[in-house]
Every structure is written in C-alpha cells, then in structure tokens.
C-alpha cells in the first residue's frame, strides 16, 4: 500500500524523526530558561538554595515589588 509514492512506514519514520529533532535535540538551555522566569521567582529560588540571606531576600523582594507597582 502506497501513499503519494512512499510506503506509509516512511511517512511515519520522517514524522517521528522531525518530532525527535525538535524535541530532544534542541532542548531549552538553562540560561534561556532563567530568562523566562520572573525576577521574583528567581529571587525565591536563590533564597531557598541558601545563596542569599533573609535580610538580602527581604530587601530585594521589597524593591522588586515596589518597581512592579511603579510600572
């Protein structure tokens, strides 16, 4: 059984190959993912990881929330 001159298996093969190429071989880089996150979420992540102190967290959070309301 042929579809447009190609066996149906080859159509499935090429479709799966394209899906694999665009999903597995082109992952989102970590730096790109960080750019997609909001600044507040990044701040919370850094605080949870212990990279910043509670005082730094509160200061930066206050500035972010203040700047968010100004815009």
Secondary structure, 3 states (H helix, E strand, C coil): CEECCEEHHHHHHHHHHHHHHHHCCCCCCHHHHHHHCCHHHHHHHHHHHCCCCHHHHHHHHHHHHHHHHHC
